[in-house]
Amino acid sequence: MHFFGNGLALGLGERWVLFIEAVEFAIVFLDFFLAESVDDFGSWVHTFVGDRGCV
Protein backbone atom coordinates (compact mmCIF):
# COMPACT_ATOMS: atom_id res chain seq x y z
CA MET A 1 0.00 0.00 0.00
CA HIS A 2 1.50 3.29 -1.01
CA PHE A 3 0.22 6.78 -1.63
CA PHE A 4 1.42 7.16 -5.21
CA GLY A 5 -0.59 4.37 -6.85
CA ASN A 6 1.42 3.25 -9.85
CA GLY A 7 4.75 5.01 -9.35
CA LEU A 8 5.91 4.10 -12.84
CA ALA A 9 2.97 6.02 -14.30
CA LEU A 10 4.18 9.07 -12.40
CA GLY A 11 7.73 8.54 -13.65
CA LEU A 12 9.13 7.91 -10.18
CA GLY A 13 10.54 4.50 -10.95
CA GLU A 14 9.99 1.19 -9.20
CA ARG A 15 12.84 1.63 -6.72
CA TRP A 16 11.39 4.90 -5.46
CA VAL A 17 7.99 3.26 -4.94
CA LEU A 18 9.61 0.43 -2.98
CA PHE A 19 11.45 3.01 -0.87
CA ILE A 20 8.18 4.82 -0.09
CA GLU A 21 6.53 1.54 0.89
CA ALA A 22 9.47 0.69 3.15
CA VAL A 23 9.24 4.10 4.83
CA GLU A 24 5.51 3.66 5.39
CA PHE A 25 6.10 0.22 6.93
CA ALA A 26 8.80 1.64 9.19
CA ILE A 27 6.46 4.41 10.36
CA VAL A 28 3.73 1.91 11.22
CA PHE A 29 6.23 -0.42 12.92
CA LEU A 30 7.80 2.35 15.00
CA ASP A 31 4.40 3.75 15.91
CA PHE A 32 3.38 0.33 17.22
CA PHE A 33 6.70 -0.21 18.98
CA LEU A 34 6.62 3.15 20.74
CA ALA A 35 2.95 2.84 21.68
CA GLU A 36 3.17 -0.60 23.28
CA SER A 37 5.05 -1.98 26.25
CA VAL A 38 7.96 -4.36 25.73
CA ASP A 39 5.87 -7.31 26.91
CA ASP A 40 3.10 -6.55 24.44
CA PHE A 41 5.64 -6.11 21.67
CA GLY A 42 7.25 -9.44 22.54
CA SER A 43 3.86 -11.13 22.39
CA TRP A 44 3.21 -9.51 19.02
CA VAL A 45 6.55 -10.71 17.65
CA HIS A 46 5.95 -14.23 18.94
CA THR A 47 2.51 -14.31 17.35
CA PHE A 48 3.66 -12.77 14.09
CA VAL A 49 6.67 -15.07 13.67
CA GLY A 50 5.02 -18.08 15.29
CA ASP A 51 2.16 -18.01 12.81
CA ARG A 52 4.76 -18.59 10.11
CA GLY A 53 6.30 -21.57 11.91
CA CYS A 54 9.63 -19.87 12.58
CA VAL A 55 9.52 -20.07 16.38
Summary of the structure (lengths in Angstrom):
residues: 55
radius of gyration: 15.4
end to end distance: 27.6
largest distance: 43.6
contacts: 111
relative contact order: 0.10
helix: 64%
strand: 0%
